[in-house]
Amino acid sequence: MRPTETEIEEMEPIALFDTNKAIELEPKVGHGNQSLMFTLKAKLHNMKRACEGQLIQFGVIEKSDTIRVYQVWPGKNVFFLHGRLICGPNPRGLMFTTTSIVLSSWIFARYVVKDMPHHHSALIVTFSLVFTFVVLVNLIQVSTTDPGIIPRNNEQETLELEKAGTSDGTRSKKATINGVEVKLKYCRVCKIFRPPRSSHCAICDNCVERYDHHCPWVGQCIGLRNCRSYMALVISGLIFFVYIFAFSCWILHRKNVHGFIGMVKTCPETLALAALAFNAIGFLGALAIYHVYLIAINQTAYENFRQRYVGSKNPYDRGILSNFKEAFFAAVPLPRVDFRAEVVNCDT
């Protein structure tokens, strides 16, 4: 039985939720469906706010009114997980590298291992999967780690530098390292005097500490904070492809197939994998030898390419053993830019 209009007018407003400001609903005759929809929308809105509060508390999402450094960073980097991971601006090289590794591992496990003796195949596949996992972990680490990005100056600091200048009117300073005078160059983009061994990457648009090079295969700069991961990637990748190439050649030999056409007809997948692995071994092997040489003389690829120390002493070369110890065992410094920090003033 429907209530009369007088009874409806005397009804108290209904509080749907226990919030700071209760949502009021006055039922009206003939508007039952609208009242039900309004109630459902209010409940969904309240549930959404509760879920957002929990996600913000655990750091999964950001407050809508919170601005982080990574959101206003002037460089060309791409950030993931709210500034926790930093990548280069072009992912094509990284995608190609990842696809090559995963595809090689899949072809090896799917087509090559089936032609091996049964009592060895499981162990061989297990080792190939372990190598694949190690290479991918190193790849992710080197491509998502801050390579050593140097903070930029704000407008006030830039004006002070512009006014100060130097005695000879040039934008450069000098520092003495191990008895050798080193010039500190001024970066017009970042508005800073770059520390020794630093350089500005035109691709990522950042000054990077101990800049080595920008690697297109991982889509990231290689610098002070990820050079060790880069060497681990090169060496583990070399071992991975040597492993695949050796067993691929062994299978081709066991099949006793003569001639290129015969191998293409009998086992095309194994032949293609062997060719891919052979090229990867040549590339990674040359890269590993080159960087081991650079570590031995304590130079970066950028310094070596620019012939920075031709005819002069390298102030960072402390002997082969000390250079290798520094490269592989020195502590990795903390990032100089906290991309997760809150921005107090967007204009600074």
C-alpha positions as semicolon CSV with decimal commas, in nm:
position;residue;x (nm);y (nm);z (nm)
1;M;0,000;0,000;0,000
2;R;0,148;0,336;-0,104
3;P;0,190;0,610;0,160
4;T;-0,015;0,926;0,127
5;E;0,142;1,255;0,022
6;T;0,107;1,388;0,378
7;E;0,301;1,086;0,518
8;I;0,575;1,128;0,257
9;E;0,622;1,496;0,341
10;E;0,663;1,410;0,709
11;M;0,939;1,149;0,640
12;E;1,292;1,222;0,769
13;P;1,578;1,249;0,516
14;I;1,766;0,919;0,475
15;A;2,146;0,921;0,542
16;L;2,300;0,662;0,308
17;F;2,657;0,667;0,438
18;D;2,840;0,761;0,750
19;T;3,047;1,040;0,592
20;N;3,138;1,391;0,693
21;K;2,845;1,514;0,488
22;A;2,556;1,273;0,465
23;I;2,393;1,229;0,127
24;E;2,024;1,298;0,164
25;L;1,749;1,139;-0,033
26;E;1,383;1,236;-0,019
27;P;1,171;0,969;-0,183
28;K;0,894;1,100;-0,400
29;V;0,589;0,933;-0,535
30;G;0,643;0,787;-0,884
31;H;1,023;0,815;-0,865
32;G;1,112;0,472;-0,723
33;N;1,349;0,378;-1,010
34;Q;1,531;0,711;-0,993
35;S;1,573;0,675;-0,617
36;L;1,717;0,325;-0,657
37;M;1,965;0,441;-0,924
38;F;2,068;0,733;-0,707
39;T;2,130;0,499;-0,415
40;L;2,342;0,263;-0,626
41;K;2,549;0,548;-0,770
42;A;2,611;0,687;-0,423
43;K;2,722;0,346;-0,295
44;L;2,955;0,294;-0,592
45;H;3,104;0,640;-0,544
46;N;3,165;0,569;-0,177
47;M;3,327;0,232;-0,258
48;K;3,549;0,398;-0,518
49;R;3,669;0,657;-0,267
50;A;3,741;0,386;-0,012
51;C;3,941;0,182;-0,266
52;E;4,135;0,489;-0,380
53;G;4,220;0,565;-0,018
54;Q;4,363;0,216;0,030
55;L;4,560;0,231;-0,297
56;I;4,704;0,571;-0,207
57;Q;4,799;0,440;0,138
58;F;4,996;0,152;-0,014
59;G;5,156;0,374;-0,281
60;V;4,987;0,205;-0,578
61;I;4,836;0,531;-0,704
62;E;4,902;0,898;-0,636
63;K;4,678;1,161;-0,486
64;S;4,516;1,366;-0,758
65;D;4,656;1,686;-0,609
66;T;5,011;1,549;-0,561
67;I;5,273;1,639;-0,823
68;R;5,592;1,435;-0,831
69;V;5,927;1,523;-0,986
70;Y;5,893;1,257;-1,256
71;Q;5,569;1,420;-1,377
72;V;5,736;1,755;-1,449
73;W;6,089;1,634;-1,534
74;P;6,205;1,819;-1,848
75;G;6,402;1,524;-1,989
76;K;6,265;1,281;-2,248
77;N;6,260;0,975;-2,023
78;V;5,956;0,752;-1,981
79;F;5,861;0,661;-1,624
80;F;5,676;0,358;-1,491
81;L;5,528;0,267;-1,152
82;H;5,495;0,634;-1,060
83;G;5,862;0,723;-1,105
84;R;6,012;0,404;-0,962
85;L;6,138;0,285;-1,302
86;I;6,299;0,513;-1,560
87;C;6,350;0,422;-1,926
88;G;6,477;0,593;-2,236
89;P;6,241;0,764;-2,481
90;N;6,268;0,505;-2,761
91;P;6,165;0,147;-2,671
92;R;6,219;-0,010;-3,015
93;G;6,572;-0,129;-2,945
94;L;6,469;-0,274;-2,610
95;M;6,173;-0,453;-2,770
96;F;6,399;-0,598;-3,041
97;T;6,653;-0,721;-2,785
98;T;6,385;-0,876;-2,564
99;T;6,217;-1,045;-2,862
100;S;6,549;-1,187;-2,984
101;I;6,628;-1,339;-2,645
102;V;6,282;-1,484;-2,581
103;L;6,242;-1,612;-2,938
104;S;6,586;-1,776;-2,933
105;S;6,507;-1,950;-2,606
106;W;6,168;-2,068;-2,735
107;I;6,307;-2,206;-3,063
108;F;6,583;-2,383;-2,873
109;A;6,340;-2,548;-2,628
110;R;6,076;-2,625;-2,893
111;Y;6,274;-2,744;-3,195
112;V;6,639;-2,806;-3,107
113;V;6,608;-3,003;-2,784
114;K;6,362;-3,253;-2,935
115;D;6,646;-3,393;-3,149
116;M;6,871;-3,451;-2,848
117;P;6,905;-3,775;-2,648
118;H;6,610;-3,803;-2,412
119;H;6,817;-3,847;-2,095
120;H;6,998;-3,516;-2,158
121;S;6,719;-3,298;-2,298
122;A;6,558;-3,197;-1,966
123;L;6,888;-3,083;-1,817
124;I;6,984;-2,892;-2,132
125;V;6,648;-2,712;-2,143
126;T;6,674;-2,627;-1,773
127;F;7,012;-2,461;-1,821
128;S;6,887;-2,267;-2,124
129;L;6,590;-2,136;-1,924
130;V;6,818;-2,034;-1,637
131;F;7,044;-1,844;-1,879
132;T;6,738;-1,680;-2,036
133;F;6,612;-1,568;-1,696
134;V;6,950;-1,422;-1,597
135;V;6,983;-1,230;-1,925
136;L;6,631;-1,087;-1,899
137;V;6,685;-0,980;-1,537
138;N;7,005;-0,799;-1,635
139;L;6,827;-0,642;-1,933
140;I;6,541;-0,513;-1,718
141;Q;6,781;-0,381;-1,457
142;V;7,004;-0,189;-1,697
143;S;6,712;-0,048;-1,898
144;T;6,505;0,073;-1,600
145;T;6,779;0,207;-1,370
146;D;6,868;0,574;-1,334
147;P;7,210;0,582;-1,508
148;G;7,328;0,875;-1,297
149;I;7,114;1,169;-1,405
150;I;7,241;1,500;-1,268
151;P;6,989;1,750;-1,125
152;R;6,924;2,064;-1,324
153;N;6,942;2,414;-1,181
154;N;6,627;2,610;-1,118
155;E;6,575;2,961;-1,254
156;Q;6,721;3,140;-0,951
157;E;7,037;2,927;-0,950
158;T;7,071;2,975;-1,326
159;L;7,053;3,354;-1,294
160;E;7,323;3,348;-1,028
161;L;7,548;3,141;-1,254
162;E;7,483;3,368;-1,550
163;K;7,573;3,677;-1,346
164;A;7,880;3,520;-1,186
165;G;8,040;3,381;-1,501
166;T;8,418;3,336;-1,494
167;S;8,709;3,575;-1,500
168;D;8,786;3,516;-1,867
169;G;8,421;3,533;-1,976
170;T;8,399;3,166;-2,077
171;R;8,156;2,918;-1,933
172;S;8,402;2,668;-1,794
173;K;8,572;2,585;-1,469
174;K;8,872;2,378;-1,378
175;A;8,928;2,109;-1,118
176;T;9,236;1,912;-1,017
177;I;9,204;1,532;-1,003
178;N;9,506;1,324;-0,898
179;G;9,737;1,609;-0,991
180;V;9,584;1,658;-1,336
181;E;9,384;1,969;-1,425
182;V;9,042;1,885;-1,570
183;K;8,803;2,131;-1,736
184;L;8,440;2,137;-1,620
185;K;8,211;2,234;-1,906
186;Y;7,890;2,431;-1,872
187;C;7,571;2,266;-2,002
188;R;7,339;2,522;-2,159
189;V;7,042;2,283;-2,135
190;C;7,073;2,175;-1,772
191;K;7,229;2,509;-1,666
192;I;7,504;2,340;-1,464
193;F;7,878;2,295;-1,466
194;R;7,901;1,924;-1,537
195;P;8,109;1,710;-1,298
196;P;8,418;1,539;-1,443
197;R;8,346;1,256;-1,691
198;S;7,985;1,370;-1,731
199;S;7,815;1,452;-2,059
200;H;7,474;1,552;-2,191
201;C;7,282;1,281;-2,378
202;A;7,095;1,437;-2,669
203;I;6,857;1,139;-2,691
204;C;6,742;1,138;-2,328
205;D;6,808;1,512;-2,282
206;N;6,990;1,466;-1,950
207;C;7,338;1,520;-1,814
208;V;7,463;1,180;-1,695
209;E;7,742;1,123;-1,446
210;R;8,035;0,921;-1,583
211;Y;7,858;0,902;-1,917
212;D;7,966;0,603;-2,127
213;H;7,721;0,597;-2,417
214;H;7,354;0,573;-2,505
215;C;7,285;0,209;-2,589
216;P;7,010;0,176;-2,852
217;W;6,973;-0,198;-2,780
218;V;6,846;-0,131;-2,427
219;G;6,707;0,217;-2,497
220;Q;6,892;0,370;-2,204
221;C;7,203;0,572;-2,122
222;I;7,492;0,380;-1,969
223;G;7,652;0,574;-1,687
224;L;7,782;0,559;-1,333
225;R;7,486;0,375;-1,179
226;N;7,414;0,107;-1,442
227;C;7,749;0,039;-1,609
228;R;7,799;-0,273;-1,394
229;S;7,456;-0,407;-1,491
230;Y;7,543;-0,336;-1,853
231;M;7,859;-0,547;-1,833
232;A;7,659;-0,824;-1,663
233;L;7,410;-0,809;-1,950
234;V;7,680;-0,828;-2,218
235;I;7,861;-1,119;-2,052
236;S;7,547;-1,317;-1,965
237;G;7,409;-1,260;-2,315
238;L;7,735;-1,384;-2,465
239;I;7,725;-1,701;-2,252
240;F;7,358;-1,757;-2,344
241;F;7,418;-1,741;-2,720
242;V;7,738;-1,949;-2,701
243;Y;7,536;-2,217;-2,521
244;I;7,261;-2,211;-2,785
245;F;7,508;-2,203;-3,075
246;A;7,710;-2,499;-2,942
247;F;7,408;-2,728;-2,906
248;S;7,256;-2,613;-3,236
249;C;7,578;-2,703;-3,417
250;W;7,587;-3,035;-3,232
251;I;7,236;-3,121;-3,355
252;L;7,326;-3,025;-3,712
253;H;7,631;-3,250;-3,687
254;R;7,432;-3,543;-3,540
255;K;7,179;-3,530;-3,822
256;N;7,468;-3,577;-4,065
257;V;7,309;-3,345;-4,319
258;H;7,533;-3,239;-4,606
259;G;7,503;-2,903;-4,777
260;F;7,314;-2,587;-4,697
261;I;7,002;-2,692;-4,891
262;G;6,989;-3,019;-4,701
263;M;7,002;-2,839;-4,366
264;V;6,730;-2,597;-4,475
265;K;6,502;-2,886;-4,570
266;T;6,578;-3,106;-4,268
267;C;6,604;-2,866;-3,974
268;P;6,540;-2,502;-4,078
269;E;6,466;-2,385;-3,722
270;T;6,796;-2,516;-3,587
271;L;6,987;-2,363;-3,877
272;A;6,819;-2,024;-3,831
273;L;6,888;-2,031;-3,458
274;A;7,254;-2,119;-3,516
275;A;7,287;-1,828;-3,761
276;L;7,123;-1,585;-3,516
277;A;7,340;-1,707;-3,229
278;F;7,655;-1,680;-3,442
279;N;7,586;-1,314;-3,523
280;A;7,499;-1,239;-3,161
281;I;7,825;-1,400;-3,044
282;G;8,025;-1,187;-3,286
283;F;7,854;-0,866;-3,175
284;L;7,853;-0,936;-2,800
285;G;8,204;-1,080;-2,808
286;A;8,346;-0,767;-2,969
287;L;8,148;-0,551;-2,727
288;A;8,273;-0,747;-2,426
289;I;8,637;-0,727;-2,538
290;Y;8,609;-0,354;-2,603
291;H;8,456;-0,276;-2,264
292;V;8,699;-0,501;-2,077
293;Y;8,976;-0,301;-2,244
294;L;8,811;0,026;-2,138
295;I;8,783;-0,100;-1,779
296;A;9,151;-0,196;-1,781
297;I;9,255;0,159;-1,874
298;N;8,968;0,324;-1,679
299;Q;8,810;0,508;-1,968
300;T;8,452;0,547;-2,079
301;A;8,345;0,475;-2,436
302;Y;8,273;0,846;-2,479
303;E;8,622;0,944;-2,361
304;N;8,782;0,681;-2,583
305;F;8,581;0,789;-2,887
306;R;8,673;1,154;-2,828
307;Q;9,038;1,056;-2,768
308;R;9,020;1,257;-2,450
309;Y;9,357;1,149;-2,309
310;V;9,566;1,119;-2,624
311;G;9,896;1,289;-2,548
312;S;9,804;1,349;-2,184
313;K;9,778;1,150;-1,862
314;N;9,451;0,984;-1,767
315;P;9,392;1,099;-1,407
316;Y;9,155;0,808;-1,338
317;D;9,388;0,525;-1,441
318;R;9,521;0,366;-1,119
319;G;9,646;0,038;-1,264
320;I;9,465;-0,265;-1,406
321;L;9,380;-0,435;-1,076
322;S;9,257;-0,116;-0,912
323;N;9,056;-0,027;-1,222
324;F;8,880;-0,365;-1,226
325;K;8,817;-0,341;-0,852
326;E;8,658;0,000;-0,899
327;A;8,444;-0,119;-1,191
328;F;8,306;-0,434;-1,030
329;F;8,324;-0,384;-0,653
330;A;8,286;-0,011;-0,582
331;A;7,960;0,086;-0,414
332;V;7,690;0,212;-0,649
333;P;7,591;0,566;-0,538
334;L;7,234;0,663;-0,467
335;P;7,042;0,855;-0,736
336;R;7,106;1,228;-0,736
337;V;6,748;1,298;-0,844
338;D;6,456;1,173;-0,636
339;F;6,190;1,134;-0,903
340;R;5,935;1,030;-0,640
341;A;5,973;1,351;-0,439
342;E;5,679;1,590;-0,421
343;V;5,710;1,916;-0,612
344;V;5,658;2,212;-0,380
345;N;5,672;2,476;-0,653
346;C;5,641;2,373;-1,016
347;D;5,825;2,686;-1,126
348;T;6,151;2,584;-0,955
